[in-house]
Amino acid sequence: TTITVTTGGSSSNSSATATGSYYWAANGVTYTQSGTYTYTSSAGAGCTNTITLYLTIRHLEVMIDQEISCYGSSDASIQSVDYPSGLFTSFTLDSTQTNAYGYFTGLAPGIHTLCATNGLYSECATVDITEPPPLLPQITIVSPVTCTGDSGVITHSINGGTPPYLVYWMDSSNNII
């Protein structure tokens, strides 16, 4: 934390950098976002004191770049987002994979932990990758084909899986109809 105070008694400025959150004793508020904050208090005799805080909150977020495509697959990917950008120089996923850019692919369903460091600061964040439910197609015979050659009627419904669905009807020779 670096604090710069301008003399004169009426105003002061401070700059602070913190991880996650910052408690500012001047006004008793805990901040979780970077920004410029001002607090004005009464100094007596009609005078006021103004204090300005220039705050940078370091934090790491993990975003799912690609969800798992189908039940049973392990093809999700995640991307780290660090603030300020470029703060971290090394990223480790689940204590097994490390790289310098924070992008990881081929992930299975479950909770994954991404830790980032720059040699001075470290922070971890988790992400829960969910698996889509199994694909459950259902075909219903509305009316069967008759012995006299009358056409029958069937319908279909699909549950689970990952929409949108693409449905093909095929004849006995595997031609799309």
N, C-alpha and C positions, 0 to 999 in steps of 0.2 A: 504494500500500500504506500503510495506516494502522496504526501499532503503538501500543498503550496498555500501559504497564507499571505494575503495582501494586508499590510499594516494600514492603519487609519481607523480601525475599529468598526467600520460600517459594513464591510464586505470581506468575504474570504472565499477561496476556491479550493477544492480538494479533488484529487483524482484517485480512483481506487479500481483495482482489478481483483475479482474474486471468482471462485468456482461455485456454480450453483446458485448462491444467493449472497446478499451482503446486508448486514445490519448497520444502519447509519444511526449512530448515537445522537446526532444533532436533533433528529426529529422522532427517534424511536421506531422507525419503519424498516422492515426487511424488504429488500428489492430482489426480484428474480429476473429482471430484464435490464439489459444495458440501456443507458440513456443519460440525459442531463436532468438533474433534480435540483430544485431550489427550495430552501427553507428560510422563512423570514420570521424573526422573533422581535419582541419589544425589548429595547435596551433601557427603558426608563427615560423620563424627561422628554417624551415624544420622539425619541430616536429609535431607529430600527437597525437590526443586524441582519444582513442577508448572506447566506452561505450557499454556494453552488457546488454540487457534486457531479463530477464527470465519471460515470461508472461504466465499466466493462465487465460483463458477466461471461466468464468462459463456460461453455457447455458443449456436450456431445449428444447428438441425437442419432438414432438409427432409423432409416426409412426402408421399407420393403420396396425394392425396385421391381421385382417380378414375383407374384404369388406362385404357389405350386400349381402346375397346369392341370394335373389329373391325380385322382386317388392312387396312391402307391408310388408316386414320383418323388424325386428329390432334386428339383430343378428351380428352386426359389433363389433369388439373389437379393442382397441388401447393400445399402450405401450409407456410409457415415456422413454426417453433416456436423462439422465443428465450427464453433464461433469463438473468437474471430476466425475467419477462414484461414486455413494454413497453420493454425495453432499447433496441431499435433503432427508428428512426423512418422509415427509408427502405430499400426493398428493390428491387434491380435484378436482373432475370433475363437471363442471357446477354448482358449489356451493351446490351440493346435496350429492354426494358420496365421501367419504374419505377413503383412505387406505394407507398403508406404503410401497407399492411396485409399484404403478403407472400403474397397469394393470386393464383395465375396459372392461366389456363385456355387451352384450345385448343392444347395442346402435342403436338408430334410425338415419335416415338420418338427416343431418343438420350440422351446425357449432357448435362444442363443444369446451369449454375452459377448459384447464387443468392448474391448479396452483400448484406449488410446493414450499415447504419451509423447512428450517432446523432450524427455530427459529431466525436466524440472517439474512438470505437472502430469498427473495421470488421472484419468476418469473412465468409468465404465458405464455402459447403458445396455439394456436388454431389449430384445424384440421377440415376439411370439409369432411364429410362422404356423399357420393353420393349414390342415390338409382338407381338401374338399371331400364331401362324402362320396361313397362309391356310386357309380352310374347305375341306375335302376330303370332300364327300359321295360315297358309293358305293352304288349299287343293284345287287343281285345277283338274277338270275333263278334261283330254286330249281327251279321247274317251269313251263314255258310254258303258255299257254292252248292247248287243243287245238282241232283243226278241228271237233270235235263239240260244242264249247261248254263243255267242262270248265274250271273255274276254274284259274288259274295261281297260283303263289306267288312273291312277291318279298320280299326283306329289304333293310334299309338299315343302313349304318353311317356314322358321321360322325367325322372326325378334324380336328384343328386348330381354328381359330376360338376363340371365347370361350364355353364352356359357361355355363349350361345351354342345350341346344338345344330348339327347338320344331319338331316335324315335322308337316306336314299332308300327307295323301294326297288327291289330287284326281282326279275322273273326267275323261272327255274333254270335258265341258262346263264344266270348272273349278269343279265343286261339291266341297266338302270331304266326303270319305267316311270 
